Amino acid sequence: MADLSVKVAGVSFNNPLIAASGTFGFGREYGEFYPLSTLGGISCKGITLKKRDGNPPPRIAETPSGILNAVGLQNPGVDVFIKEDLPWLRQQGTVIIANTAGNTVEEYCQMAEKLSETDVDMIELNISCPNVKSGGVQFGTSCEAVEDITSRVRRYCKKPLIIKLSPNVTDIASIAKAAEAAGADAISMINTLTGMRIDIHTRRPIIRNNTGGLSGAAVFPVAVRMVWQVANAVKIPIIGMGGITTWEDAVEMLMAGATALQIGTVLFSDPYAPVKINEGLNRFLDENGIKSVTELTGTVQPWN
Amino acid sequence: MKYDVRQLPLISNREIAQGIFDMRLAYHQADLPVLCGQFAHVYVPGKTLRRPISVCDASDGELRLVYQVKGGGTEIMSQMQSGTVDVLVPLGNGFDIQSGRRYCLIGGGIGVPPMLYTAKQCDRPLIITGFRNQSLVILQDDLQAQGETLLCTDDGSAGQKGFVTDLLRARIGEVDEVCACGPTPMLKAVAAVCKEFGKPCQVSLEERMGCGVGACLVCAVKVRKNGEEVMQHVCKNGPVFNAEEVVF
């Protein structure tokens, strides 16, 4: 039995698998399949300062080996999260990451201030949501904007701060460096890739928002490449995500440079994926005589 | 734990009308109580999403799913011939059927199947079914065994020519409450007739779905609660809603 525990920015996780924000709500539903302590952590559904209804449906479309979604950050608002969901989540025996999104930098700062007074373990800044009209990805697509929001939120944030990066950029390594320089404790990546599907009979986009974010196995190689590039550019830990479906994918993502992992879309076809991925990881480590999962991080041996 | 994924042995899976299949899985109601109007989320090998299919029947050791081939996923489902099928069942909130009340059950097109198991919970239901044309008519014998069943088609190629609402208007005085499943325009029209005659109405809605349990928030539906419009979700809050509350 290998040691699956990992540490990210001083926070200890029982295993490297974290439920990805937006696929797991606030945990209550998947908590009806297995104890949530099965997971190393939960990144909660993205929360905003005020309640949001989200986009009109349809909000999802299937794509080859993936899905497009445009939920549009439906959530009850940060105060309701703190009052009604966090106390329950805290009892589940897993690391709690609050994922936040705002219309303005000030809103991100206000949420960081509020959440710093609670017992969430970490705060993840969602500066990469492609599905809302204002805010979201606009804060995450230039080095200047990333440096600005990270440094300003840093002043209010007393918790370890994770910056969640968008893949919809030309040079993700320079964006990651900007986040690191401005005081980020960790990087999580990648959010979804912007995509579109059209119903050829109605000539309408399938998603009511016209475009949506692509996730699932289809984006996995893109995510591995980006994690590898960022791992070569920054010293802070990376939480790798994007289409992880099997334990082999998890090993690959760790080798590319991730310290911990988030999984999301795979849950929709197999709610038990985290259990299976952890079992596979453990077997792989034992079979290869590796004592700790941390020994895999960044061990890819690139060709010269 | 409320949810579990089951591997149910496939008994049969045959085409009963043009592009409409009847899948039967071995299942025991005692192990896994399914209520009328609930749905099964069916794993399709090679696909990222499960397919939500309403329960047509759950009696006599069989879970019956009647579905229409609409795309790649249901096409793969229609080719399953042996082995087990991975299903997440039962999901959602079904129809609320009380004893001592007479119900009118309305199904339109591929919304007809859940009305069979619903009819089995009702005392002398009046059943109204509507289809586009004769080639799509399904389940008439099964439904007739449960109660008086009326049939209409848009083009008059089977049963009466017209819409389910025409038949409902003529007979609504005989029933206490209406339950309906079908295309959204039909549900909207049924809800309007019920409102006109002051009869309660439950509608089973459909929306593109992700997780099936209420975590991913994609299958949104706007409903009115205490005078305020709120987003709820077909998979967790529904699929059956009080028609008065749905913002169509």
HADDOCK unambig.tbl for C-alpha pairs under 7 A between the chains (distance, minus, plus):
assign (segid A and resid 22 and name CA) (segid B and resid 216 and name CA) 5.95 0.50 0.50
assign (segid A and resid 23 and name CA) (segid B and resid 215 and name CA) 6.16 0.50 0.50
assign (segid A and resid 23 and name CA) (segid B and resid 216 and name CA) 4.70 0.50 0.50
assign (segid A and resid 24 and name CA) (segid B and resid 215 and name CA) 4.98 0.50 0.50
assign (segid A and resid 24 and name CA) (segid B and resid 216 and name CA) 6.08 0.50 0.50
assign (segid A and resid 25 and name CA) (segid B and resid 215 and name CA) 4.46 0.50 0.50
assign (segid A and resid 25 and name CA) (segid B and resid 216 and name CA) 6.12 0.50 0.50
assign (segid A and resid 29 and name CA) (segid B and resid 213 and name CA) 6.16 0.50 0.50
assign (segid A and resid 29 and name CA) (segid B and resid 214 and name CA) 6.47 0.50 0.50
assign (segid A and resid 29 and name CA) (segid B and resid 215 and name CA) 5.97 0.50 0.50
assign (segid A and resid 32 and name CA) (segid B and resid 1 and name CA) 4.70 0.50 0.50
assign (segid A and resid 32 and name CA) (segid B and resid 2 and name CA) 5.05 0.50 0.50
assign (segid A and resid 32 and name CA) (segid B and resid 3 and name CA) 5.59 0.50 0.50
assign (segid A and resid 33 and name CA) (segid B and resid 1 and name CA) 5.62 0.50 0.50
assign (segid A and resid 33 and name CA) (segid B and resid 2 and name CA) 6.72 0.50 0.50
assign (segid A and resid 33 and name CA) (segid B and resid 3 and name CA) 5.22 0.50 0.50
assign (segid A and resid 33 and name CA) (segid B and resid 4 and name CA) 6.10 0.50 0.50
assign (segid A and resid 34 and name CA) (segid B and resid 1 and name CA) 6.84 0.50 0.50
assign (segid A and resid 53 and name CA) (segid B and resid 231 and name CA) 6.13 0.50 0.50
assign (segid A and resid 57 and name CA) (segid B and resid 219 and name CA) 6.75 0.50 0.50
assign (segid A and resid 57 and name CA) (segid B and resid 220 and name CA) 5.93 0.50 0.50
assign (segid A and resid 58 and name CA) (segid B and resid 207 and name CA) 6.92 0.50 0.50
assign (segid A and resid 58 and name CA) (segid B and resid 208 and name CA) 6.04 0.50 0.50
assign (segid A and resid 59 and name CA) (segid B and resid 218 and name CA) 5.13 0.50 0.50
assign (segid A and resid 59 and name CA) (segid B and resid 219 and name CA) 6.92 0.50 0.50
assign (segid A and resid 60 and name CA) (segid B and resid 208 and name CA) 6.32 0.50 0.50
assign (segid A and resid 60 and name CA) (segid B and resid 218 and name CA) 6.19 0.50 0.50
assign (segid A and resid 65 and name CA) (segid B and resid 47 and name CA) 6.61 0.50 0.50
assign (segid A and resid 65 and name CA) (segid B and resid 48 and name CA) 5.90 0.50 0.50
assign (segid A and resid 66 and name CA) (segid B and resid 48 and name CA) 5.66 0.50 0.50
assign (segid A and resid 71 and name CA) (segid B and resid 217 and name CA) 6.84 0.50 0.50
assign (segid A and resid 71 and name CA) (segid B and resid 218 and name CA) 5.83 0.50 0.50
assign (segid A and resid 268 and name CA) (segid B and resid 49 and name CA) 6.06 0.50 0.50
assign (segid A and resid 268 and name CA) (segid B and resid 210 and name CA) 6.19 0.50 0.50
assign (segid A and resid 268 and name CA) (segid B and resid 211 and name CA) 4.48 0.50 0.50
assign (segid A and resid 269 and name CA) (segid B and resid 43 and name CA) 6.38 0.50 0.50
assign (segid A and resid 269 and name CA) (segid B and resid 48 and name CA) 5.99 0.50 0.50
assign (segid A and resid 269 and name CA) (segid B and resid 49 and name CA) 5.43 0.50 0.50
assign (segid A and resid 269 and name CA) (segid B and resid 50 and name CA) 5.67 0.50 0.50
